[in-house]
Amino acid sequence: MCSPSGPTRIFLPVVFMLTVTPFALAQRAAGTSEFGPVMTAYLGYLHNEQEVVDDRVSRREISGAYYRRNSNRIQALRQMAIRLVRQSNNDYVPELEAVTFDEFRTIFERPPKPSSFRQDEVIANKFRYLGSVHTGDTFYLFARLDPYEQAELLQREAKAKGTPDNPTAQRVGESTTRARRAVPK
């Protein structure tokens, strides 16, 4: 058996590493990435939010209670997002809101009673109730309805009440200008 020359000894391992490394990295990425790009980005966003809260508490810009509540909120959002994506097998995360009972006024004009909420119920024509998560505090999680869902919901309600689809629309034959005001001379 002959031994390879000096340059060949260096060249062969480099070629081997260049050909094997991409396959190993692709396998590791495929094995650890349970989620698609949207969910991965959302989890990255939540991680960044946690880093901001950690940084602010380390500089004593926020109180310990504020830190705990926001850390718990981030954890609740993470749990709900993972639950939604796993249940639907779809790489889609709606705009989520996590609020405690005492924060209901931040998203509702007239806060409803959480004991009356049912899973997937639409509340105030703006939010879909997803459930509650207990992470230190009890957070009620909502998915904000997109404008198309809101319009469809309002249209269904209007039809159920027997009102026209768009009562403020201009009627056929109506003028788009208004009469001029006569000013005395």
C-alpha positions in Angstrom: 0.0 0.0 0.0 1.4 3.4 -1.0 1.0 6.5 1.2 -0.4 9.7 -0.4 2.0 12.6 -1.1 1.9 15.8 1.1 -0.5 17.9 -1.0 -2.8 14.9 -1.5 -3.0 14.4 2.3 -4.3 18.0 2.7 -6.5 18.0 -0.4 -8.5 14.8 0.3 -9.7 15.7 3.8 -10.8 19.2 2.5 -12.7 17.7 -0.4 -14.3 15.2 2.0 -15.4 17.9 4.4 -16.8 20.1 1.6 -18.9 17.3 0.3 -20.1 15.8 3.6 -20.7 18.9 5.7 -23.7 20.3 3.7 -25.5 16.9 3.9 -25.0 16.7 7.7 -26.2 20.3 8.2 -29.3 19.7 6.0 -30.1 16.6 8.0 -29.7 18.4 11.3 -31.8 21.3 10.2 -34.6 19.0 8.9 -34.5 16.9 12.1 -34.7 19.8 14.5 -37.0 22.2 12.6 -40.5 20.9 13.6 -42.1 24.1 12.2 -42.2 26.0 8.9 -40.7 29.4 8.3 -43.7 31.4 9.6 -43.8 29.6 12.9 -40.0 29.7 13.2 -40.1 33.4 12.6 -42.9 33.9 15.2 -40.9 31.9 17.8 -37.9 34.0 17.0 -40.0 37.1 17.5 -41.1 35.9 20.9 -37.5 35.0 21.8 -36.4 38.6 20.9 -39.3 40.0 23.0 -38.1 38.0 26.0 -34.6 39.3 25.5 -35.9 42.9 25.5 -37.8 42.3 28.7 -34.7 40.5 30.3 -32.5 43.5 29.2 -34.9 46.1 30.7 -35.1 44.3 34.0 -31.3 43.9 34.2 -31.1 47.7 33.8 -33.8 48.2 36.4 -36.1 50.0 33.9 -39.1 47.9 34.9 -40.3 46.4 38.1 -40.1 42.7 39.0 -43.9 42.3 38.8 -44.0 43.9 35.3 -41.1 41.5 34.3 -42.9 38.4 35.6 -46.2 39.3 33.9 -44.6 40.0 30.5 -42.4 36.9 30.7 -45.6 34.9 31.5 -47.4 36.5 28.7 -44.7 35.6 26.2 -44.7 32.0 27.5 -48.5 31.9 27.1 -48.3 33.2 23.5 -45.6 30.6 22.7 -47.7 27.8 24.1 -50.8 28.8 22.2 -48.9 29.3 18.9 -47.3 25.9 19.2 -50.7 24.3 20.0 -52.4 26.0 17.0 -49.7 25.0 14.5 -49.6 21.4 15.8 -53.4 21.0 15.8 -53.8 22.5 12.3 -50.6 21.1 10.7 -50.5 24.5 9.0 -47.6 26.9 9.2 -49.8 29.9 10.0 -50.0 32.0 13.2 -52.8 34.5 13.5 -52.3 37.8 15.3 -52.5 36.7 18.9 -53.5 38.7 22.0 -52.9 37.4 25.5 -54.5 39.4 28.3 -55.4 38.9 31.9 -58.8 39.6 33.2 -57.8 43.0 34.6 -56.4 44.0 31.1 -59.7 43.3 29.2 -60.4 47.0 28.8 -57.3 47.3 26.6 -59.0 45.3 23.9 -62.7 45.5 24.7 -64.9 48.6 25.1 -67.3 46.6 27.3 -65.3 43.8 28.8 -67.2 40.4 28.7 -67.1 37.8 31.5 -64.6 35.2 30.7 -66.7 32.5 32.3 -69.1 32.8 29.3 -66.4 32.2 26.7 -66.6 29.1 24.5 -63.7 27.8 22.4 -63.6 29.4 18.9 -66.3 31.8 19.9 -66.2 35.2 18.1 -66.3 38.1 20.6 -67.1 41.7 19.8 -66.7 40.9 16.0 -63.0 41.4 16.4 -61.5 38.4 18.2 -61.8 34.6 18.3 -61.4 33.1 21.7 -58.8 30.4 21.7 -58.6 29.4 25.3 -56.8 30.3 28.5 -53.2 29.5 29.5 -52.0 29.4 33.1 -48.4 30.6 33.3 -48.2 32.3 36.7 -51.2 34.4 35.7 -54.2 33.3 33.8 -54.0 34.7 30.3 -57.0 34.6 27.9 -55.8 34.2 24.4 -57.6 35.6 21.3 -56.8 35.6 17.6 -57.6 38.9 16.0 -60.0 38.4 13.0 -58.6 39.6 9.7 -60.6 42.3 7.9 -62.2 39.7 5.5 -63.4 37.6 8.4 -64.9 40.7 10.1 -66.6 41.8 6.8 -68.1 38.3 6.3 -69.3 38.2 9.9 -71.0 41.6 9.6 -72.6 40.7 6.3 -74.0 37.5 7.8 -75.4 39.4 10.8 -77.0 42.0 8.4 -78.7 39.2 6.4 -79.9 37.6 9.5 -81.5 40.9 10.7 -83.0 41.4 7.2 -81.1 44.7 6.6 -79.5 45.5 3.2 -75.9 44.4 2.7 -74.5 47.9 2.5 -77.0 50.5 3.8 -74.6 53.5 3.4 -73.9 52.8 -0.3 -75.0 55.3 -2.9 -78.3 54.4 -4.6 -78.7 54.2 -8.3 -79.6 57.6 -9.7 -78.4 59.6 -6.7 -76.3 62.5 -7.4 -72.7 62.6 -6.2 -72.6 66.4 -5.8 -74.5 68.5 -3.4 -76.5 71.7 -4.1 -74.5 74.9 -3.9 -75.3 77.2 -1.1 -76.6 80.6 -2.1 -74.8 83.4 -0.5 -76.6 86.8 -0.3 -74.8 89.8 -2.0 
